[in-house]
């Protein structure tokens, strides 16, 4: 069987392998999976692709990205195979649907030729989605289960795509200061519920600033978290080398090691 599979084109080979794994006599684990049971793996594989791209020093990942994209691709084939078994759709129909969508959303390429910049293309997409009734509302296509920072970014991007946006990034600084003042007022009033609301408003404003500056807030925050972890681990290792536990030191000493880590690691 394996030698016959090797003669098939790669994508057809993958489709056949998935069919074999899901068939009687195949793999019991694969056979037992459902759309819902596969969700954790779909999310995990997507994040592994993100990790490879962000961790690559020169910004041009090679074999590692190829491998992770393959792991992500199998999730698409897996879900399509489950649907095919129920006579709902197959991988060909999945590909056909996205081909039609790509052509429809790029009239400046496949219709009347127009030289649009990336921002104009993005805004055109949002208008096409709404005008074609592909989405019931401008924000209807944003999955509410996305990570909060990414969700905030996409919500702002979609609203901006139809003109509901600040003209310039500098305009958002006033909004950030306004939200900060409101948060401080609730903090001074010791109102936890209101503080949470105002902190959310402040974070949302910061995300919109990042969007206008074309900074990925998720990537920026992950970079800061990694930097914090590296510096904190430096403190931990330094204390361990001195034969100390955290309980045997104080904030002043840890702050001194923190500043030292910045000079050594940054």
C-alpha positions as CSV (number, residue, x, y, z in Angstrom):
1,X,0.0,0.0,0.0
2,X,2.7,2.5,1.0
3,X,4.5,2.2,-2.4
4,X,1.2,3.1,-4.2
5,X,0.8,6.1,-2.0
6,X,4.3,7.4,-2.8
7,X,3.3,7.7,-6.5
8,X,0.4,10.1,-5.8
9,X,0.8,13.9,-5.9
10,X,1.5,15.2,-2.3
11,X,-2.0,16.6,-1.5
12,X,-3.8,13.6,-3.0
13,X,-1.5,11.4,-1.0
14,X,-2.3,13.3,2.2
15,X,-6.0,13.0,1.4
16,X,-5.7,9.2,0.9
17,X,-3.7,8.7,4.0
18,X,-6.3,10.5,6.1
19,X,-9.0,8.3,4.5
20,X,-7.1,5.1,5.4
21,X,-6.5,6.3,9.0
22,X,-10.2,7.0,9.4
23,X,-11.4,3.7,7.8
24,X,-12.1,0.4,9.5
25,X,-8.8,-1.2,10.2
26,X,-7.1,2.1,10.3
27,X,-6.1,4.0,13.5
28,X,-8.5,3.8,16.4
29,X,-7.4,7.3,17.7
30,X,-8.0,8.9,14.3
31,X,-11.4,7.1,13.9
32,X,-12.6,8.3,17.3
33,X,-12.0,12.0,16.6
34,X,-14.7,14.6,16.0
35,X,-14.6,18.3,15.0
36,X,-14.8,19.3,18.6
37,X,-12.2,16.8,19.9
38,X,-9.7,18.1,17.4
39,X,-10.1,21.8,18.4
40,X,-7.2,21.7,20.9
41,X,-4.9,20.3,18.3
42,X,-6.0,22.8,15.7
43,X,-5.2,25.7,18.1
44,X,-2.0,24.1,19.3
45,X,-0.7,23.7,15.7
46,X,-1.6,27.2,14.8
47,X,0.4,28.6,17.8
48,X,3.4,26.4,16.9
49,X,3.4,28.0,13.5
50,X,3.4,31.4,15.2
51,X,6.2,30.4,17.6
52,X,8.4,29.3,14.7
53,X,7.9,32.5,12.8
54,X,8.5,34.7,15.8
55,X,11.5,32.8,17.1
56,X,13.4,32.8,13.9
57,X,16.3,35.3,14.2
58,X,16.5,36.4,10.6
59,X,12.8,36.4,9.9
60,X,13.0,33.7,7.2
61,X,12.2,30.4,8.9
62,X,12.9,27.3,6.8
63,X,12.4,23.6,7.5
64,X,10.9,24.2,10.9
65,X,8.2,26.3,9.4
66,X,7.6,23.8,6.6
67,X,7.1,21.1,9.3
68,X,4.7,23.1,11.4
69,X,2.7,24.2,8.4
70,X,2.4,20.5,7.5
71,X,1.0,19.8,11.0
72,X,-1.5,22.6,10.6
73,X,-2.4,21.4,7.1
74,X,-3.3,17.9,8.4
75,X,-5.9,19.5,10.6
76,X,-7.7,21.0,7.6
77,X,-7.6,17.6,5.9
78,X,-8.8,15.9,9.1
79,X,-11.9,18.1,9.5
80,X,-12.6,17.8,5.8
81,X,-12.4,14.0,6.0
82,X,-14.9,13.9,8.9
83,X,-17.3,16.1,6.9
84,X,-16.9,13.9,3.8
85,X,-17.8,10.8,5.8
86,X,-21.1,12.6,6.7
87,X,-21.7,13.6,3.0
88,X,-21.5,17.3,4.0
89,X,-18.4,18.4,2.0
90,X,-14.9,17.3,1.1
91,X,-11.5,18.9,0.8
92,X,-12.1,19.8,-2.9
93,X,-15.1,21.8,-2.0
94,X,-13.1,23.5,0.8
95,X,-10.5,24.5,-1.8
96,X,-13.2,25.6,-4.3
97,X,-14.9,27.8,-1.7
98,X,-11.7,29.6,-0.8
99,X,-10.7,30.0,-4.5
100,X,-14.0,31.7,-5.2
101,X,-13.6,33.9,-2.1
102,X,-10.1,35.0,-3.0
103,X,-11.2,36.0,-6.5
104,X,-14.3,37.8,-5.2
105,X,-12.2,39.8,-2.6
106,X,-9.6,40.8,-5.1
107,X,-11.5,42.7,-7.8
108,X,-8.4,45.0,-8.2
109,X,-6.5,41.9,-9.4
110,X,-9.1,39.6,-11.1
111,X,-11.4,42.4,-12.3
112,X,-10.7,46.0,-13.2
113,X,-6.9,46.4,-12.4
114,X,-6.2,48.9,-9.7
115,X,-2.9,49.5,-7.9
116,X,-4.1,49.5,-4.2
117,X,-1.8,49.8,-1.3
118,X,-2.1,47.2,1.5
119,X,-4.4,49.4,3.7
120,X,-6.7,50.1,0.8
121,X,-6.9,46.4,0.0
122,X,-7.8,45.6,3.7
123,X,-10.5,48.3,3.7
124,X,-11.9,47.0,0.4
125,X,-12.1,43.5,1.9
126,X,-14.2,44.7,4.8
127,X,-16.6,46.6,2.5
128,X,-17.0,43.7,0.1
129,X,-17.8,41.3,3.0
130,X,-20.6,43.6,4.3
131,X,-22.0,44.7,0.9
132,X,-22.1,41.1,-0.4
133,X,-23.9,40.1,2.8
134,X,-21.1,37.5,3.3
135,X,-21.1,38.8,6.9
136,X,-24.3,40.0,8.6
137,X,-22.4,42.9,10.2
138,X,-18.9,44.5,10.0
139,X,-17.8,42.8,13.2
140,X,-19.7,39.6,12.5
141,X,-16.7,37.6,11.2
142,X,-14.5,38.1,14.3
143,X,-14.4,34.9,16.4
144,X,-15.2,35.8,20.0
145,X,-12.9,33.0,21.2
146,X,-9.7,34.7,19.8
147,X,-7.1,35.9,22.4
148,X,-8.3,39.2,23.8
149,X,-5.4,41.3,22.4
150,X,-5.8,39.9,18.9
151,X,-9.6,40.2,19.1
152,X,-9.3,43.9,20.1
153,X,-6.9,44.4,17.2
154,X,-9.2,42.8,14.6
155,X,-12.3,44.5,15.9
156,X,-10.6,47.9,15.6
157,X,-9.2,46.9,12.2
158,X,-12.7,45.9,10.9
159,X,-14.4,49.0,12.2
160,X,-11.6,51.1,10.7
161,X,-12.1,49.4,7.4
162,X,-15.4,51.1,7.0
163,X,-14.2,54.5,8.2
164,X,-14.8,54.4,12.0
165,X,-11.3,55.1,13.1
166,X,-8.8,57.8,14.2
167,X,-7.2,59.7,11.4
168,X,-3.7,59.6,12.9
169,X,-2.0,57.5,15.6
170,X,-1.2,60.7,17.5
171,X,-4.9,61.3,18.0
172,X,-5.1,58.2,20.1
173,X,-2.7,59.5,22.8
174,X,-5.5,61.8,24.0
175,X,-7.8,58.9,24.3
176,X,-5.2,56.9,26.2
177,X,-4.7,59.8,28.7
178,X,-8.5,60.1,29.1
179,X,-8.8,56.4,29.9
180,X,-5.9,56.5,32.3
181,X,-7.5,59.4,34.2
182,X,-10.8,57.5,34.4
183,X,-9.0,54.4,35.7
184,X,-7.1,56.4,38.3
185,X,-10.4,57.9,39.5
186,X,-11.9,54.5,40.0
187,X,-8.7,53.3,41.7
188,X,-8.8,56.2,44.2
189,X,-12.5,55.5,44.8
190,X,-11.6,51.8,45.4
191,X,-14.3,50.6,43.0
192,X,-13.0,47.2,41.7
193,X,-15.8,46.6,39.1
194,X,-15.4,50.1,37.6
195,X,-11.6,49.7,37.7
196,X,-11.9,46.5,35.6
197,X,-14.1,48.4,33.1
198,X,-11.7,51.4,32.8
199,X,-8.6,49.1,32.6
200,X,-10.3,47.3,29.7
201,X,-10.9,50.7,28.0
202,X,-7.3,51.7,28.5
203,X,-5.9,48.4,27.1
204,X,-8.3,48.7,24.1
205,X,-7.0,52.2,23.4
206,X,-3.4,50.9,23.6
207,X,-4.2,48.1,21.1
208,X,-5.7,50.6,18.7
209,X,-2.6,52.7,18.9
210,X,-0.5,49.6,18.1
211,X,-2.8,48.9,15.2
212,X,-2.4,52.4,13.7
213,X,1.4,52.0,14.1
214,X,1.2,48.6,12.5
215,X,2.6,46.9,15.6
216,X,1.2,43.4,16.5
217,X,0.2,43.8,20.2
218,X,0.3,40.0,20.7
219,X,3.9,39.8,19.4
220,X,4.9,43.0,21.3
221,X,3.5,41.6,24.6
222,X,5.1,38.2,24.1
223,X,8.5,39.9,23.5
224,X,8.1,41.8,26.7
225,X,7.1,38.7,28.6
226,X,10.1,36.8,27.3
227,X,12.3,39.7,28.4
228,X,10.8,39.7,31.8
229,X,11.3,35.9,32.1
230,X,14.9,36.2,31.1
231,X,15.6,38.9,33.6
232,X,13.8,37.2,36.4
233,X,15.6,34.0,35.8
234,X,18.8,35.9,36.0
235,X,17.8,37.1,39.5
236,X,16.9,33.5,40.4
237,X,20.2,32.1,39.1
238,X,22.2,34.9,40.8
239,X,20.6,34.2,44.2
240,X,21.1,30.5,43.8
241,X,24.8,31.1,43.0
242,X,25.1,33.1,46.2
243,X,23.4,30.3,48.1
244,X,20.2,32.3,48.8
245,X,16.5,31.6,48.6
246,X,14.0,34.3,47.7
247,X,12.9,34.3,51.3
248,X,16.4,35.3,52.3
249,X,16.6,38.4,50.2
250,X,14.7,41.6,49.9
251,X,13.2,43.8,47.1
252,X,16.2,46.1,47.1
253,X,18.6,43.3,46.3
254,X,16.3,41.8,43.7
255,X,16.0,45.3,42.0
256,X,19.7,45.6,42.0
257,X,20.0,42.2,40.2
258,X,17.2,43.2,37.9
259,X,19.1,46.3,36.8
260,X,22.3,44.1,36.4
261,X,20.3,41.7,34.2
262,X,19.3,44.6,31.9
263,X,22.9,45.5,31.3
264,X,24.0,41.9,30.8
265,X,21.1,40.5,28.8
266,X,19.7,43.4,26.7
